Amino acid sequence: MVLDFLRKAPVAVPERKASAGARVAVWGSSGRIAWSPRDIVSLTKNGFQGNPVGFRSVKLIAEAAAALPVVCQDATCRYETHPVLALLNRPNQAQGRADLLEAVFAQLMLAGNAYLEAVPAQGAGLAELHVLRSDRMSLVPGVDGWPMAYDYVVGAKKHRYAPEIICHIKTFHPQDDHYGLAPLQAAATALDVHNAASRWSKALLDNAARPSGAIVYRGVDGTGTMTQDQFTRLQEELETHHQGARNAGRPMLLEGGLDWKPMGFSPSDMEFQKTKEAAARDIALAFGVPPMLLGIPGDATYANYAEANRAFYRLTVLPLAQKVLAQMGHWLSGLSGEVIEFKPDLDQVPALAAEREAQWRRVAEADFLTEGEKRRMLGLPERPEGA
């Protein structure tokens, strides 16, 4: 046509590179539950460094298990002094036995895996033992599925360890052949609930805990509407003199026409506190710590504190310590060339004193048992000949 030259030339639309499902994904995530990441670093930060129940549970188990007296023995003798026992008592220049074992047990609770490194001596034997961080270790499987090496990565640097000088202790994981399942992972949902409840409580404190009441305005003519200047002045006075923890409990001076109507906690607020306590009990349950030992209210499983403490040692601390010490003894036996066994000395655990006394009396009064059978029942080695 004649006027076609007035039309603008078509402009090429620039190519857009975007996912077709991006908009759907954005809208679909609106309003959904936001769970924290489940990797070791995030779980440690949120569940140990940022949660008092998780922190105390890990510390309670690790310190109690590390404080257990350790005996070193073989099939015929219990050693008072032994090179491997001396190495365990002083594993390196920076740690003692309790410090080393506490790090091992804490790594198991936080990551489900603990790694011990053996440093060979100049001549023969071992010079030091070190605990390596689980979040920096990775297992390198061989063609047969067994580990052929371990990689320790810090930033851009990586060191590869031979498998024989690394003791890898792990918890049971039903869906992983190489890594363990940490109690912190099982408690992750309860940790998110508990942390969210703490953040909600902190937000309430920042806003004077909650609207503890309402100010109702009644003007001289009976109207309930304030002018903009009156409303702004009242709001500024409340924010300055009656909001925040610093002004908690300060009396309020009201002018004519203003009336204070107090408010109480609603049933939903009371249920919210119960939800937080239930989450705390779930965290303690995942770690195997009786809630009574953590001061969590609402738990009446055990009759008293002593019974809860005895159950804590019998059901949580001792099985964990026996597992770790047995694997360490087997590992050190292979490195030293001498078969030894590490085990906790149950006779020196105060929480089990009553049980051990009853067991000693029961075994001692069993006339149908030989002396060797009695010693084996009590976890003692055979009596040396001539002793």
N, C-alpha and C positions, 0 to 999 in steps of 0.2 A: 504493500500500500504506500501512499504518498507520505504519510506521517510515521512510517516505520523507523526513520532515522532518529526520531525523538526518543525512542525507547532506549533504556539503558541496556548495555550489553550484559548478558548473564554472567554473574560472578560465581566462580567455582567454589563450592562449599569445602572448607578444609576438612581433611580426614580426621575423624575422631576415633581414638583408640581407648575404648573403655569396655569393661565387662558388661555383657547384656544383663547379667543378674545382679549388678552392683546395686541398682536402685531397689530391687526386691529385697536384697540382703539388708540394706540399710533400714527399710521400713519394717522388715520382718523381725529385726532385733529390738525394735522399740518395745519397752515394757517387760522384757524378759529378765530372768534372774542373771546377775553378773557374778560369776564365780571367779575366784582368784586363780592364777596359774598354778599348775601342779608340778612344776619342776623343783629340783632340790633347793636352788637358791631362793626362789619365791616362797616356798613352804617354810624354809628356815627363817626368812625375814618376817613373814606374817604369823607363823605358828610358834616360833621360839623367841625371837627378838621383840616381837610386837604383841605377844599374848601372855599374860601372867600365868594362866593355867597350864599352857603348853610348856612355858619356861620352867615352872616349878616341877612339873611332872618329869621332864627330862633330867633336871638337876637332881631330883630326889632318887631316881633310879640309878643314874650314873654315879653319884656320890656313894650311895649305899652299896652298890656292887663293887666299886673300886676299893671301898674300905674293908671288904671281907679279907680275913687272913688267908694267905695262900700257902699250901704245902706242896712240896716237891717230893715225889717218891717213885719207886719202880716196883716190880713184883715182889721184892724181898726186903726193901729198906725204905724208910722215910728219912730224907736228908735234912739235917740242920743247916749244912753248908754245901753248896754245889755251884760250879761255875755258871750254869744256866740260871739258877736261882739268884745268884749275885747279879747277873745281867738284868733280870727282871726287876730286882730291887733298885738298881741304878741303870736304867736303859740308855740314858744319854746325859750330857752335861747340863741340860736345862730342865729335866724332868726326873721325878722319882717314880716308884711303882704306882702309887695312887694317881698321880697326874697322868701317866701313860694310860692306865686302865680306864680312868674317867673319860679321856678323849675317845677311847675305843667304844665304850658303851654309849656315849653321847652321839657318836657318828652312826651307830646302829639305830638309835631312836630317831634321829633326824633324817637319815638317808637310806636306812636299811642295809647299808654296806659299810664295812670298816676295813682299812688297808694298813698293814704293818710292813715296814721296810726293815730288813736286816742288813747291817753294814758289816762286811767281813773285816776281820783283824788283819794285820800285816802278815803274821805267820799263819796260824791255824785258829779256828774258832770264830767267834763273833765279837765285834767291838761295841756296837750300839744298836738300839731299836728306835724306830721313829714311826709315828702315826701320820699318815698322809690324808689330806682332805679328800673326801669322797666326791665332791663336786668337780674336782680336777682330774679324777682318775677315769680311765675308760679301758675296758677289757678288749683285747684283740683275739678273737677266736681263731683256732686253726681249722684245717680241713676236716678234722674229726670232731669239731665242736668244743674241744677243751681249750682253755686259754693258752696261747703261745707267747703272749707278752702283755704287758700293761703299759699304757701311755699316761704320763703325767704332764698336763698342759697348763702352763701359766702364761697368759697373754699369747705372744707369738712364739714362745719357746716351748719345746716339747722334749721330754726325756722318756726313753723306752726302757722298761725294767724287764729282766728275765723273770719268768713266772716262779722259779724256785726261791727267789729272795723276797717275794711278796706273799704275805699271808692275807688272803681275802676271806673275811668273815661276813656272811650275809644271812639275813632272815629268809624265811620261806616266802616265795612268790609263786602263786599257781600258774601264772601266764608268762614267766620270764625264766629262761634257762641260766642267765648269767648274773642277774642283779636281784637284790632282795626287795621286799616290800616294807617300807618304814611305817611304824605306827602313826607318824605324822601325816602320811598320805591317807590312812584310813580315817583319821580325825579331821580331814581337810574341810568337809562340809560343816561340821560343828564349829571349827575354827572361824570360818567365814561368818556364821551366824553370831558367834560371840564377839568377833571384832566389829561387825556391823552394829551390834547392840551397844558396844562401848562408844563407837563414833556417834551414835544417836544420842547417848547420854551426854557426851561432850557438847554436842550441838545445843542440847537443852540448857546446859550450864552456861553456855555463852549467851543464851537468851533468858537469863534469870531463871533457869531451871524449868519453868513452864509458865504460861499465863495463870498465876495463882489467883487471879480475880479479874473483874471487869469494872471499869469506871463508867457509870451511867450519868448522863447529863440531863438535867431537867431545868429548863429556863424559867424565868419569872412568869412568862405568859403560858407556861406549860408545854412549850415546844421542846423537842429533843434534838434539835439541830444546832451545831456550833458554827460560828463563823470560821473562815479559813485561818485567820490570825489566831483565834483561840485554839483551834485544833493543832496548829503548828507549834504554838508555845507549849501546850500540854505534852505533845509528843517529844519535843526537845527536853523538857524537864524530866520526863520518865526515862529517856535514854541516858541522861547525864547523871541523875541522882538515884535511880531505882533499878538499874539494869546491871547484870554482871555479878560475879561472885564477890567483888569488893563491896557492893552495896546490899548484900544479902541481909535481910532483917531490918533494914532502915525504915522507920515509920514514914507514912505518907501524909502530907498536909494538903487537905482539899479545901477549895474555896466554895462559895455558895453555888448551889446548883449541881455540884458533883457528888455522887454517891458511890461507895465502894461495895461491890458484890463479890464476896470470896467464892473460889472454886476449889473443889477437891479433885483427887485423882479419879479418873474414869476407870471402869472395869477393864478396858482395853490396855490402859497403862499398867495395871496390876498384872495382867496376863503377859505383858511384854517382859516384865522382870522375871516371871516364871520361865519364860522361853530362854532367857539368858542363863539362868541357873541350870536348866535342862541341857543347854549346849555345853556348859562347863562340866557337867557330869558325863556327857558323851565323850568329851576330850579325855577326861580321867579314865574312863572305861577303855578307850582305845589303847592307852598306855599301860593299863593294868594297875593303876594306882587307886586305892579306895578313896572316894571323895572326902571321907572324914579326915584323912590325913592332909588334905588341901584346904580344909576349912570351908568346904562348899555346903551350904545349908540344904536341908530337905532330904538327907540320906540317912536311913536307919537300917542299913544292911547288917552292920556289926553292932554288938551290944556295947562295946566300949573301945577306947583308943588302942589299948593293948592288943585286943583281938584283931582289930584292923591292921595294926602294924605287923603282927605275926602272919596274917594272911598275905600281906604285901611281900614279905620276905619269902614265904613258902611258895607263892604262886607266880611271882614276877621276878624278884631279884635273884633267887637261887637258880632257877632254870636258865636264866640268861647268863649268869656268871659261870655255871658249869659248862654251858655250851662254848662260851668264848675261851675259857681256860683250857678245856679239852682240845680245842682246835689249835690253840697256841702251843700247847705241849707237844702235840703231834708234829707241828711244823718245825719247832725247835729241835725235836728229836732227829728229824731228817737232816737238819743242817749241822748238828753237833755230832751225829753218828752214835749217839747214846740214847737208848729208849728211856724216856722219863714221862711222868704224868703230873700235870698241874690240876689241883682241885681246891675248892674252898674248904677251910677248916670249920666245919659246922659246930664243933664244940666250943668255939670262941665267939659265936654270934649271940649277943645278949637276947635278941628277940626270940631265939629258939631254945633258950636255956631249959625251960620246963619240958619241952618235947624231948630234948636230948637226954635229960636226966631220966625221964621215964623209959626211953629206949635202952639206955645203958643198964638200968635196973632189970628190965624185962629180959634182955639178952644174958645178963650175968646169972639170972635165976633159972635159965633154961639148961637143966642138967643133961638133957639128951643131945646137946650140941658139943662138939669138940672145941678146943681152944682156937684152932685154925678157922673153923666155921664162924665162931663168934667174932673173931677179928675181921673176917671178910664182911660180915653183916654190919659192922661198925665202920667200914671203909678203911681199915688199917691193913698194912702189908703183913705178910707172914713173918712170924718171929724168927730172927736169924738163929742158925744152929749154935748151940752152946750159950745162948743168952738166957 
